[in-house]
Amino acid sequence: MVPRAGVSVDICPRDLPGTLVGTAGGALALWADAPAAIVVPVALLIILDIRVRLWRQHT
């Protein structure tokens, strides 16, 4: 997926230890009996800082 003109998408890792988030995600998956297809995207949303900005040029 490519953003359109005037949209910027910034993806940066947060200041969280990845092993801690991975361990917590694995424990949640075992405790709640959730499939990996749900746990992995949720863990990525927690560990990544995703910002979508819309900018326009003033004429």
C-alpha positions in Angstrom: 0.0 0.0 0.0 1.4 3.4 -1.0 0.2 6.6 0.6 -1.1 9.3 -1.7 0.5 12.6 -2.2 0.3 14.8 0.9 0.3 11.9 3.3 3.4 10.8 5.3 3.6 7.6 7.3 6.3 7.4 10.0 7.0 4.1 11.7 9.5 4.1 14.6 10.2 1.6 17.3 9.1 2.7 20.8 11.4 2.9 23.8 10.1 -0.4 25.1 12.3 -3.5 25.5 11.2 -5.9 22.7 11.8 -9.0 24.8 9.4 -7.8 27.4 6.7 -7.1 24.9 7.3 -10.5 23.2 7.2 -12.4 26.5 4.0 -10.5 27.6 2.4 -11.3 24.2 3.3 -15.0 24.4 2.0 -15.2 28.0 -1.3 -13.5 26.9 -1.6 -15.9 23.9 -1.2 -18.9 26.3 -3.4 -17.5 29.0 -6.3 -16.3 26.7 -5.8 -19.2 24.2 -5.5 -16.7 21.4 -4.0 -17.7 18.0 -0.7 -16.3 16.9 -2.4 -14.5 13.9 -4.0 -12.2 16.5 -1.2 -11.9 19.0 1.6 -10.9 16.6 -0.1 -7.9 15.0 -1.2 -6.6 18.4 2.3 -6.9 19.7 3.6 -5.0 16.6 1.1 -2.2 17.2 2.3 -2.0 20.8 6.0 -2.0 20.0 5.9 0.3 16.9 5.0 4.0 16.9 2.9 4.6 13.8 2.0 8.2 12.8 0.0 9.2 9.8 0.1 12.9 8.9 -1.9 14.7 6.3 -0.2 17.8 4.9 -1.3 20.3 2.3 0.5 23.1 0.6 -1.3 26.4 0.9 -1.8 28.2 -2.4 
